[in-house]
Amino acid sequence: MDEGWRLEDLARAVGGRVRGDPDRRVRGVATLEDARGDELSFFTNPRYRGAAEASRAGAILVGANVRLEDRDLIEAAEPYLALAGILERLHPPRRPAPGVAREAYVASSARLGAEVSIGPFAVIGEEARLGDRAVVGPGAVVGDGCELGDDAVLRPGAVLYPGTRVGARCLIHAGVVLGADGFGFATSRGVHRKVPQLGRVVVEDDVEIGANSAVDRAMLGETRIGRGTKIDDLVMVAHGVTIGPDGLFAAQSGIAGSTRIGKGATFAGQSGAAGHLRIGDGAVIAAKSAVFADVGDRAVVAGIPAIDHRAWKRAQAQAKALPELRARVRALETRIAALEAGAAKKGES
């Protein structure tokens, strides 16, 4: 029978410390509401103090100097980061066994590294190269001349168009399309003529791209996703875009063609940028914002069009007062009209 993990061992593994019984054992992690006595939960948001105090969890992961009376705790300086480490230890990811499924197609000129795994109905094109321990899920396609780095994973149904390069330890989720044609058309007399898209997509090491996202190939040159960038589901990156390292792009955000994005930039949900712009290092684009001009390093912008977030917040606060202001203006207009009418009567008399 599984005896679980000692709190002391888990705490040491993530650089934390135990307050309470270091020998208490837990077998899993659950939410504050669902946790049982043999499970660890986590308390990282002050809004949930009531739930933490009422939780049946055997132990709770907390931040530094957080107090919960009569509870066994793991204290960590960065509790959310510690939670990630604990989850990885208690629930290590399962990798499929090495080998090529009978139903897969692998071109004779493709080069496969050691211990690769290729699932049923996957396709590996001519001159494609797969690194050591790469995983290609069922129905995924690695096109002609593509490169997939060591320990990279393509989930089922992901597609790499010809010439796409994906770095080491990347995770490409189901339905992602890398390297489809950029949206380039020359319009003359109302007729749209396709401009050939001859470039490629390059995804650097340690990138994750969420389900059903798309990154288009450049017309010429590259569309590049920088090392360590994390892209959510349903994100669109257009042709010729360059994204620096360690970016964050939340669901349904979109970047138009040839925009350059610096290191560590963040695009919140449903935000976007027009084409041929420069977005600076560490810039933050708030949810549902639309960027139509360059954004400086470490700037935080919001709104449509996006402006400095402080100015946008002031404008929103003033907008809430507009109905009251309108009523006051109408009342003033009524009073003025009455005064003018009274003055006119006096003049006639």
N, C-alpha and C positions, 0 to 999 in steps of 0.2 A: 504494500500500500504506500502511495506517495505521501511522504511526511511533510512536504512543502519546503519552504525557504525560511531560514532564521532571519529575523529583522536585522540583526547585527551584520549578517553577510550581505544582505541587500543594501544596507546603509553604506557599508564600506565600498561596495561596487560602484556607487554613484557619488561618492565623496560626501556623504551625509553622516549623521549620528543619530543614535537611538535615545529617546527619552521614555523610559519605562522599562519593560521587560525585553532585554536583547535576545532572549531565547524563544520568544513567541514565534510560532511558525504560521506562514500564510501560503495558500495554494494558488491564489490568483488575485486579480485586481478587478474591482467593480465600482460602480458609482456609489455615492453616499447613500442614495435611497435603496439600492439593490444589494449592497454588500452584506455578507454574512460573517459570522464570527471567525471563520477561517480564511477571510479575504482581507486584502489591503485596499483602502480607498484613498482619496486625495482631496485636499482642501486648498485650492489655489486662488479662490475668488471670495472676498469678504462678504459678498451677497449671500453666500451659502453657509454662513456660520450656523444658522438654525438647523440646517440639514446635517451639518457636521456633528453638532452636539447631540442630535437625535439618532445618528447612524448606528447600526448594529455591527459595523465593521470591526474586525479584530484589532486593526491598527490603521492609522491614517498618516499619509504623507503631507507635510506642511512646510511652509517657508520658515525662515529664521525668526525666532522670537514669537512665534504664534503659540498661544496658550489654549489648550483644551483640557479641562480638568478630568482626572481619572481616566486618561486614555494613553495607550501605548502609541508613540509617535516616531516617525522617521522625519528628522528635520534636515532640510537641504537649503542652501543659499539660493538655488534656482530650482524650485520644486517641479516646474513643468518639464525642464530638461531632465531632472532626476526621474520623473515619471516615464519619460521616453526610454531611459536606460533600464528601468525596472521591467517595463513591458517587454523589451527585447530579450531580457534574461528569462522571464517567466514564459514567454510565448515566442521563442525564436522562429524566424520565418522558415518555411519549408521550401526547399528547392527540389525540383523534379530530378529524378535519377538521370545520370548521363546516358546519352544514346540518341539515335535517330529513329523516330517512329516509322513503321513500315509504310504508312500512308503519306508521309512527307515527300516532297520533291527537292533534291539537292543537285544543282548543276555540277557537271563533272569538273569544271574549272574552279568551283568554289573551294576555299581553303578554310578548314575547320580547326580550331584550337583544341587543346586537351579538355576532356570532360564536358563538352558542350551537350546541351539538351535541345532537341528539336521535336516539337509536338506534331500530332496528326494533322495532315493537310496544310502544314506550313510549306512555304516556298522559299528556297534559297537560290538566288539568281547567279548568272555567269559572273565569274571573277569576284564574287562577294567574299568577304573575309570576316570570320567570326573569331573573337578572342577566346582565351581560355575561360572555361566555365560559363560562357554565354548561354542564355536561355531564350529560345524562340518558341512562343506559345502556340497552341493550336490555331491554325488558320492565319497566322501572321505571315507577312511577306517581307523578305529582305531582297530588294531589287538588285539588278545587275550593278556591279561595281561598288556596292555599299560596304561600309565597314561598321562592325559592331564590336565594341571594346571588351576587355576582360571583365567578367562578372556582370556585364550588362544584361538586362532582362526586358524582353518584349512580351507584353501580355497578349492574350488571344485577340486576333483580329487587327493588331497594329500593322501599319504599312509604312515601309521605307521605300520611297521612290528611288530610281536609279541614281547612284552617285552620292547618296546621303551618308554622312559619317556620324556615328554615335559613339561617344567616349566610354571610358571605363566606369563601371558601377552605376550606370544610368538605369533608371526605371521608367519605362515607357508603357503607359497603361492601355487598356483595351480601347480599340477604336481610334487611336491617335494616327494621324497621317502626317508624315514628315516628307517634305519635298514635292508636294503637288505644285502645279503651275501657279505662279503669281498672277494676280488679277491685272493683266496689262493688255490694253486695247487702244489702238489708234483709231479715232473716230473722224470720218470724213463724209460730209453730205448725209449724215444720219446713219451711216453704216459703220459698224464696229469691226475692225480688223485685228485679229489676235497678233500680239507681239511675241515672238518666240521667247520662252523662258529657259535660258541655257545654263543658269548657275546651279548652285546646290545649297543644301542645308548642312550646317556643321553644328553638332551638339557636343559641347565640351564635357569633361568628366563630372560625375556626381550630380547630374541634372535629373530631376523628376518631372515628368509631364503627365498631367491628369487625363482622364478618359475623355475621348472625343474632342480633344484639342487638335489644332492644325497649325503647322508652321510651313509656309510656302517657300519654294526655291526662289532665288534671285533671278532677275532677267540676265544679268551678267555678274560674276563674282559670287558672293556668299550671303546667305542669311545665317546669322551666328547667334547661338544661345550660350552665354558664358557659364563657366564652371560654377557648380553649386547652386545654380538658379532653380527655383521650385515653381512650377506652373500648375495651376489648378485645372479642373475640368472645364471644357467648353471655352477655351481661350483661343483667340486668333492672333497669330503673328504673321504679318504680311511680308511680301518679298523685299529682300534687301535690308531688313531690320537687323540691327546689331544690339544685343542685350549684354551688358557687362556681367561680371561674376556676382553671385549671391543675391540675385533679384528675387522678388516675390510677386506673383501675378495671380490674383484671386479670380474666381469663376466669372466667366462671361466678360472679362476684360479683353480689349483688342488694341492692336498697334498697327497703324497704317504704314505703308511702304516707306523704306529708306530712313526711318527714324532711328536715331542713335540714343541708346539708353545707358547711363553710367552704372557704376558699381553700386550694388545694394539698394537699388530703387524698388519702390513698392507701388503696385497698382491694385487698389481695392476693387471689390466686386462691381462689375458692370461699368468700370471706368474705361477710358480710351484716350488715344492720342492720334491726332492727324498726322499726315505724312511729312517727311523731310524736316523733322524737328530734332532738337537736342534736349534730352531730359538728363539732368545732372546727377552726379553721384549722391546717393542717399535721399533722393527726392521721394516724396510721398504724394500719391494722387488719391484723393478720397473717393469713397464709393459713389458711383453714378456721375462722376465728373468727366468733363470733356476738355482735353487740352488742345488748344489751337495755336499756341505760341511756345517758344522755348521756355524751359523751366530750369532754374539755377540749381547748383549743388545744395543739397539738404533743405530745399524749399518744400513747404507743405501747401498744396493747393486744393481747392474744392470748387464745385459749381460748374455751370454751363453758361458762358465759357469759364474755364477754371481760372481762379484768381487766388491771391493769398488767403489761406483759410480763415485768418482773423477778420479780414474784410468781408468774406463771405458770411461768417457767423453774424457780424453786425448787420449786414443787409437782411439776413433771415429774421433777426430779431425785430428789425424795423418793419419788415413785411407783415409780421404778425399783428402789428399795431395799425395797419392800413384800414381795416373796417371801422375801428373807433375813430381814426383820424378823418375818414370820409364822413362819418356822421357829424363830427364836430364842424367840419367845413360846411356841410349843408345847413347846420344850425346857424352858423355865422352868416351864410348867404341869406337865410330867411330873415335874420335880424337886420342885416344891412338893407335888404329890400324894404322892410317895414320902416326903417329910419328914413330912407330916401322918399318913400311914399308920404310920411309925415311931413318931411321938409317941403315937399312939393305942395301939399295942401296949405301949409303956412304961407308959402309964396303966393298962392292964388288969392288968399284972403288979404 
